[in-house]
Amino acid sequence: MEISKPTSLMMMLFAIMLCFLQAKSQGVYCSNPYEQCFQKYIMCPQECPTTGAANSMNRVCYVDCSKPLCNSECRRLGPNCYHPATGCHDPGFIAGDGFVFYFHGKSNEHFSLVSDTDVQINARFTGHRPAGRSRDFTWIQALGLLFNSHNFSLEATKVATWADGIDHLRFSYDGQDLVIPEEILSRWYSPEKDIKIERATKMNSVTVTIKDKAEIMVNVVPVTREDDRIHKDHNYKVTSNDCFAHLEVKFRFLNLSPKVDGVLGRTYRPGFQKQAKRGVVTPMVGGEDNFRTSSLLSHDCKTCVFNGLSGSIRWETEHALLDCTRGASSGYGIICRKE
Ligand SMILES: *[C@@H]1O[C@H](CO)[C@@H](O)[C@H](O)[C@H]1NC(C)=O
């Protein structure tokens, strides 16, 4: 039998169309047997079809194979500095309820951002003081985490000039340096799987998850002359021997106890008084002495409540965790908070 010309032409067109459709959306195969979605192939949403390249809204496809729903979502690359629970710039913090405040701290000192009975998150500030200014300009240079009798630190490496093709992150777990391959979504788990580090992009952007406690999105960025220009009122006057590579941080918390303290943590306390209207910047006055720790991995500040005990009281059940997960997947930037 002979196929007429118009039919074969149509079939060819159809085949081309199929190929085109298939190439359009990508997915992620979950290959880790320890994760919930093992052996599933999860398709990316149409709005952000690939994990590699950001769409026009600076979003990429994101799949967390350890989440119960096994679905994908579009995520912004790096933290959005205008969402709650962030610490950006000359650290401006946005609390869980949208309350904006500054905590300047001091250059080369350490402060407790979150101190709860079973988790402690500290920050080391970097910065400088241009001549004639009364205080340091500061940025977050490193984060130190204590949990389940383990410790973890993440630092922005100090460089004179910023180079785009270089990773400026350094990690350590229990005092040992960690090497995490520079690949999108490359992951590292602690032996007990209580902490996970995942690169969001090849370099300079990771998500740190402390199991059942917190998710921390981190970007490393330099202070640029552009910042200097935009923040005229600040006039950082960056020096030529240091670009002040620092961290932009966004937190999501699960299961914080009512005792939680720290610069950001205390804003999650049930009785925390709103000191300002939403979105209105109120510089935080003082308080430094209450939050200062003697090192990146110490919990010796005046208001620290971390007791270093592993397996301390669990505040919520699995259900609350699932609800939080669901909430976050519907739109990134939702704060999961025990009411
Ligand atoms: C981090 O953990 C390791 C291993 O438990 C320990 O030897 C080290 O002293 C800890 N570091 C700090 C600063 O607590």
The ligand as an SDF file (V2000), in Angstrom:
LIG
                    3D

 14 14  0  0  0  0  0  0  0  0999 V2000
   32.1530   20.9980   66.6050 C   0  0  0  0  0  0  0  0  0  0  0  0
   31.9740   19.5950   66.7120 O   0  0  0  0  0  0  0  0  0  0  0  0
   33.1800   18.8600   66.8580 C   0  0  0  0  0  0  0  0  0  0  0  0
   32.8020   17.3820   66.8750 C   0  0  0  0  0  0  0  0  0  0  0  0
   31.8160   17.1030   67.8090 O   0  0  0  0  0  0  0  0  0  0  0  0
   33.9040   19.2780   68.1360 C   0  0  0  0  0  0  0  0  0  0  0  0
   35.1060   18.5790   68.2480 O   0  0  0  0  0  0  0  0  0  0  0  0
   34.1510   20.7730   68.0810 C   0  0  0  0  0  0  0  0  0  0  0  0
   34.7210   21.1720   69.3010 O   0  0  0  0  0  0  0  0  0  0  0  0
   32.8660   21.5320   67.8400 C   0  0  0  0  0  0  0  0  0  0  0  0
   33.1980   22.9100   67.6670 N   0  0  0  0  0  0  0  0  0  0  0  0
   32.7430   23.8480   68.4880 C   0  0  0  0  0  0  0  0  0  0  0  0
   33.2750   25.2120   68.2480 C   0  0  0  0  0  0  0  0  0  0  0  0
   31.9410   23.6170   69.3770 O   0  0  0  0  0  0  0  0  0  0  0  0
  1  2  1  0
  1 10  1  0
  2  3  1  0
  3  4  1  0
  3  6  1  0
  4  5  1  0
  6  7  1  0
  6  8  1  0
  8  9  1  0
  8 10  1  0
 10 11  1  0
 11 12  1  0
 12 13  1  0
 12 14  2  0
M  END
$$$$
